[in-house]
Amino acid sequence: MSTVTDQPSAIPNPGFADPTREAQSAFRSVLDALAHPTRSYPLAGPAQPPAALGSGLGAIALTVLDEDTTVWLSGALASDAEVVSWLSFHTGSRRVDDPALADFAFATPDALPVFDTFRQGTDEAPHLSTTVVVDTREIVCDSPREVHHFTATGPGINVEAELDAPWADHITDFAAQWRANVRLFPRGVDLLIVDEGSISALPRTTQLASLNPGQEA
């Protein structure tokens, strides 16, 4: 009988300490965020995720990815060996280089391809579109005038809600892209907006109108 000696340094850091309970909690936050666009919900992640993922993205990855899903990673994540190893070990998901083949995409706002690059679903199967997970941890604004402000309307919103979106300025032509995405309904992508400890969402049913002077609504 052969003996295999594990090298501790080669084993990825742990995922959830209590996988069932913590994944259920994170999944509930995802569902609540999608059901109530623009609202923020707490998100508890693993204690030692890869630094490039952080706790929030780590929680989403452990919750939504499995061996039956495909995932696209933006440049910094795709080139981070620890991230790639950790995701493969804990989720078994398959990485794809083409965003149009992804069930889920993880990206920072400045590295996000245009929305129509991703899989849009079909009228018969809109659920086959890509869910885009946007990492907003590093977004810092020095002035309130740099923050994009919107009113949001649509399913799950009582009349209308205000959305402060400092990350939107880092996405190319975000307002125009989002209008086009909404017009595709029932096709189109959904956004999960994630920082270190919370999540909010913009499903494709949410319409945004700009409150910024001079910015196209």
DRENDO-1510 file (C-alpha; in Angstrom, 1 decimal, always signed):
<recs>
REC; n; res; u; v; w
REC; 1; MET; +0.0; +0.0; +0.0 .
REC; 2; SER; +1.4; +3.3; -1.0 .
REC; 3; THR; +1.4; +6.3; +1.4 .
REC; 4; VAL; +0.7; +9.8; +0.2 .
REC; 5; THR; +2.1; +12.6; +2.3 .
REC; 6; ASP; +0.2; +15.9; +1.9 .
REC; 7; GLN; +2.2; +19.1; +1.7 .
REC; 8; PRO; +0.3; +21.6; +4.0 .
REC; 9; SER; +1.5; +24.6; +1.9 .
REC; 10; ALA; -0.2; +23.1; -1.2 .
REC; 11; ILE; -3.6; +22.7; +0.4 .
REC; 12; PRO; -5.9; +25.7; -0.1 .
REC; 13; ASN; -7.2; +27.5; +3.0 .
REC; 14; PRO; -10.5; +26.3; +4.4 .
REC; 15; GLY; -13.8; +27.3; +3.1 .
REC; 16; PHE; -16.9; +27.7; +5.3 .
REC; 17; ALA; -16.4; +26.4; +8.9 .
REC; 18; ASP; -20.0; +25.1; +8.8 .
REC; 19; PRO; -20.7; +24.6; +5.1 .
REC; 20; THR; -24.4; +23.8; +5.3 .
REC; 21; ARG; -25.4; +26.6; +7.7 .
REC; 22; GLU; -23.1; +29.3; +6.2 .
REC; 23; ALA; -24.0; +28.5; +2.6 .
REC; 24; GLN; -27.7; +28.6; +3.4 .
REC; 25; SER; -27.2; +32.0; +5.1 .
REC; 26; ALA; -25.3; +33.4; +2.2 .
REC; 27; PHE; -27.8; +32.1; -0.3 .
REC; 28; ARG; -30.6; +33.7; +1.7 .
REC; 29; SER; -28.8; +37.0; +1.4 .
REC; 30; VAL; -28.4; +36.6; -2.3 .
REC; 31; LEU; -32.1; +35.8; -2.7 .
REC; 32; ASP; -33.1; +38.7; -0.5 .
REC; 33; ALA; -30.9; +41.1; -2.5 .
REC; 34; LEU; -32.4; +40.0; -5.8 .
REC; 35; ALA; -35.9; +40.2; -4.4 .
REC; 36; HIS; -35.4; +43.7; -3.0 .
REC; 37; PRO; -33.0; +45.6; -5.4 .
REC; 38; THR; -30.7; +48.3; -4.0 .
REC; 39; ARG; -31.1; +47.0; -0.4 .
REC; 40; SER; -28.0; +45.8; +1.3 .
REC; 41; TYR; -27.9; +42.5; +3.2 .
REC; 42; PRO; -25.2; +41.1; +5.5 .
REC; 43; LEU; -22.9; +38.5; +4.0 .
REC; 44; ALA; -20.6; +36.4; +6.2 .
REC; 45; GLY; -17.8; +34.6; +4.4 .
REC; 46; PRO; -15.0; +32.2; +5.2 .
REC; 47; ALA; -12.3; +33.2; +7.8 .
REC; 48; GLN; -9.3; +32.8; +5.5 .
REC; 49; PRO; -10.3; +33.4; +1.9 .
REC; 50; PRO; -7.7; +34.3; -0.8 .
REC; 51; ALA; -6.9; +38.0; -0.3 .
REC; 52; ALA; -7.9; +38.7; -3.9 .
REC; 53; LEU; -11.4; +37.3; -3.3 .
REC; 54; GLY; -12.0; +38.5; +0.2 .
REC; 55; SER; -14.7; +37.4; +2.5 .
REC; 56; GLY; -17.7; +38.6; +0.5 .
REC; 57; LEU; -16.7; +37.2; -2.9 .
REC; 58; GLY; -15.5; +34.0; -1.2 .
REC; 59; ALA; -19.0; +33.6; +0.4 .
REC; 60; ILE; -20.7; +34.0; -3.0 .
REC; 61; ALA; -18.3; +31.6; -4.7 .
REC; 62; LEU; -18.8; +28.9; -2.1 .
REC; 63; THR; -22.6; +29.3; -2.3 .
REC; 64; VAL; -23.3; +29.5; -6.0 .
REC; 65; LEU; -20.4; +27.6; -7.7 .
REC; 66; ASP; -20.3; +23.9; -8.0 .
REC; 67; GLU; -19.1; +21.2; -10.5 .
REC; 68; ASP; -22.0; +22.0; -12.8 .
REC; 69; THR; -21.3; +25.7; -13.2 .
REC; 70; THR; -18.9; +27.7; -15.3 .
REC; 71; VAL; -17.1; +30.8; -14.0 .
REC; 72; TRP; -15.3; +33.6; -15.7 .
REC; 73; LEU; -12.7; +35.6; -13.7 .
REC; 74; SER; -11.4; +39.1; -14.5 .
REC; 75; GLY; -7.7; +39.6; -15.1 .
REC; 76; ALA; -6.4; +39.9; -11.5 .
REC; 77; LEU; -8.5; +37.1; -10.2 .
REC; 78; ALA; -7.7; +34.8; -13.2 .
REC; 79; SER; -4.0; +35.3; -12.7 .
REC; 80; ASP; -4.0; +34.7; -9.0 .
REC; 81; ALA; -2.9; +31.1; -8.4 .
REC; 82; GLU; -4.3; +31.1; -4.9 .
REC; 83; VAL; -7.8; +32.1; -6.1 .
REC; 84; VAL; -7.8; +29.6; -8.9 .
REC; 85; SER; -6.6; +26.8; -6.6 .
REC; 86; TRP; -9.1; +27.7; -3.9 .
REC; 87; LEU; -12.1; +27.9; -6.2 .
REC; 88; SER; -11.2; +24.6; -7.9 .
REC; 89; PHE; -10.6; +22.8; -4.6 .
REC; 90; HIS; -13.8; +24.1; -2.8 .
REC; 91; THR; -16.3; +24.4; -5.7 .
REC; 92; GLY; -15.2; +22.2; -8.6 .
REC; 93; SER; -16.5; +24.8; -11.0 .
REC; 94; ARG; -15.0; +25.0; -14.5 .
REC; 95; ARG; -13.2; +28.2; -15.5 .
REC; 96; VAL; -13.9; +29.6; -18.9 .
REC; 97; ASP; -12.0; +32.2; -20.9 .
REC; 98; ASP; -15.0; +33.4; -22.9 .
REC; 99; PRO; -17.5; +35.5; -20.8 .
REC; 100; ALA; -20.3; +34.3; -23.1 .
REC; 101; LEU; -19.8; +30.8; -21.7 .
REC; 102; ALA; -20.0; +31.8; -18.0 .
REC; 103; ASP; -22.9; +31.0; -15.6 .
REC; 104; PHE; -21.2; +33.4; -13.2 .
REC; 105; ALA; -18.6; +36.1; -13.6 .
REC; 106; PHE; -16.4; +37.7; -10.9 .
REC; 107; ALA; -14.9; +41.1; -11.7 .
REC; 108; THR; -13.9; +44.5; -10.3 .
REC; 109; PRO; -15.8; +47.4; -11.9 .
REC; 110; ASP; -12.8; +48.6; -13.9 .
REC; 111; ALA; -12.2; +45.2; -15.3 .
REC; 112; LEU; -15.8; +44.4; -16.2 .
REC; 113; PRO; -16.4; +43.7; -19.9 .
REC; 114; VAL; -19.5; +45.3; -21.5 .
REC; 115; PHE; -22.6; +43.6; -20.5 .
REC; 116; ASP; -23.5; +42.2; -23.9 .
REC; 117; THR; -20.2; +40.2; -23.8 .
REC; 118; PHE; -21.8; +37.9; -21.3 .
REC; 119; ARG; -24.4; +35.2; -22.0 .
REC; 120; GLN; -27.8; +36.9; -22.3 .
REC; 121; GLY; -30.1; +33.9; -22.0 .
REC; 122; THR; -33.1; +33.4; -24.3 .
REC; 123; ASP; -36.7; +34.4; -24.3 .
REC; 124; GLU; -37.5; +30.7; -23.5 .
REC; 125; ALA; -34.7; +30.2; -21.0 .
REC; 126; PRO; -33.8; +33.6; -19.5 .
REC; 127; HIS; -32.2; +31.9; -16.5 .
REC; 128; LEU; -29.3; +30.8; -18.7 .
REC; 129; SER; -27.8; +34.3; -18.6 .
REC; 130; THR; -24.7; +35.2; -16.7 .
REC; 131; THR; -24.9; +36.5; -13.2 .
REC; 132; VAL; -22.2; +39.1; -12.7 .
REC; 133; VAL; -20.6; +39.4; -9.3 .
REC; 134; VAL; -19.0; +42.9; -8.9 .
REC; 135; ASP; -16.3; +43.4; -6.3 .
REC; 136; THR; -16.6; +46.9; -4.9 .
REC; 137; ARG; -14.2; +46.6; -2.0 .
REC; 138; GLU; -11.6; +49.0; -3.4 .
REC; 139; ILE; -14.0; +51.7; -4.5 .
REC; 140; VAL; -13.1; +55.0; -2.7 .
REC; 141; CYS; -14.5; +58.4; -3.6 .
REC; 142; ASP; -12.9; +61.6; -2.4 .
REC; 143; SER; -15.9; +63.7; -3.1 .
REC; 144; PRO; -19.7; +63.1; -3.0 .
REC; 145; ARG; -19.9; +64.5; -6.5 .
REC; 146; GLU; -18.0; +61.5; -7.7 .
REC; 147; VAL; -20.8; +59.2; -6.6 .
REC; 148; HIS; -23.4; +58.2; -9.1 .
REC; 149; HIS; -26.9; +58.7; -7.7 .
REC; 150; PHE; -29.9; +57.0; -9.2 .
REC; 151; THR; -33.6; +56.4; -8.5 .
REC; 152; ALA; -34.5; +52.8; -9.0 .
REC; 153; THR; -37.9; +51.4; -9.8 .
REC; 154; GLY; -39.3; +48.0; -10.7 .
REC; 155; PRO; -40.3; +44.7; -9.0 .
REC; 156; GLY; -39.3; +44.4; -5.4 .
REC; 157; ILE; -39.1; +48.2; -4.9 .
REC; 158; ASN; -41.9; +50.1; -3.1 .
REC; 159; VAL; -42.6; +53.0; -5.5 .
REC; 160; GLU; -38.9; +53.9; -5.9 .
REC; 161; ALA; -35.6; +53.7; -4.1 .
REC; 162; GLU; -32.5; +55.8; -4.2 .
REC; 163; LEU; -29.2; +54.1; -5.1 .
REC; 164; ASP; -25.7; +55.6; -4.4 .
REC; 165; ALA; -23.4; +53.7; -6.7 .
REC; 166; PRO; -19.8; +54.9; -6.4 .
REC; 167; TRP; -18.8; +51.8; -8.4 .
REC; 168; ALA; -20.8; +52.9; -11.4 .
REC; 169; ASP; -18.3; +55.5; -12.5 .
REC; 170; HIS; -15.7; +52.7; -12.9 .
REC; 171; ILE; -17.9; +50.8; -15.4 .
REC; 172; THR; -17.7; +52.1; -18.9 .
REC; 173; ASP; -21.0; +53.9; -19.9 .
REC; 174; PHE; -22.8; +52.2; -17.0 .
REC; 175; ALA; -26.1; +54.1; -17.3 .
REC; 176; ALA; -26.3; +53.5; -21.1 .
REC; 177; GLN; -25.3; +49.8; -20.7 .
REC; 178; TRP; -27.9; +49.3; -18.0 .
REC; 179; ARG; -30.7; +50.8; -20.0 .
REC; 180; ALA; -29.9; +48.5; -22.9 .
REC; 181; ASN; -29.8; +45.5; -20.5 .
REC; 182; VAL; -33.2; +46.3; -19.1 .
REC; 183; ARG; -34.6; +46.6; -22.6 .
REC; 184; LEU; -33.5; +43.0; -23.3 .
REC; 185; PHE; -35.9; +41.6; -20.7 .
REC; 186; PRO; -36.6; +38.7; -20.2 .
REC; 187; ARG; -33.0; +38.3; -21.4 .
REC; 188; GLY; -30.1; +40.2; -19.9 .
REC; 189; VAL; -27.6; +39.9; -17.0 .
REC; 190; ASP; -28.2; +40.4; -13.3 .
REC; 191; LEU; -25.6; +42.2; -11.0 .
REC; 192; LEU; -24.6; +41.1; -7.5 .
REC; 193; ILE; -22.8; +44.1; -5.9 .
REC; 194; VAL; -20.5; +42.7; -3.2 .
REC; 195; ASP; -18.1; +44.2; -0.7 .
REC; 196; GLU; -16.3; +42.6; +2.3 .
REC; 197; GLY; -19.4; +42.0; +4.4 .
REC; 198; SER; -22.6; +42.8; +2.4 .
REC; 199; ILE; -24.4; +42.3; -0.8 .
REC; 200; SER; -27.0; +44.2; -2.9 .
REC; 201; ALA; -28.3; +43.4; -6.3 .
REC; 202; LEU; -29.6; +44.9; -9.6 .
REC; 203; PRO; -31.6; +42.4; -11.4 .
REC; 204; ARG; -32.4; +43.1; -15.1 .
REC; 205; THR; -36.0; +44.2; -14.1 .
REC; 206; THR; -34.7; +47.3; -12.2 .
REC; 207; GLN; -34.9; +50.6; -14.1 .
REC; 208; LEU; -32.5; +53.3; -13.1 .
REC; 209; ALA; -32.8; +57.1; -13.6 .
REC; 210; SER; -29.8; +59.3; -12.9 .
REC; 211; LEU; -29.9; +62.0; -10.3 .
REC; 212; ASN; -26.5; +63.4; -11.2 .
REC; 213; PRO; -26.6; +66.8; -13.0 .
REC; 214; GLY; -25.5; +66.5; -16.6 .
REC; 215; GLN; -25.5; +62.7; -16.5 .
REC; 216; GLU; -27.8; +61.0; -19.0 .
REC; 217; ALA; -30.7; +59.3; -17.3 .
</recs>
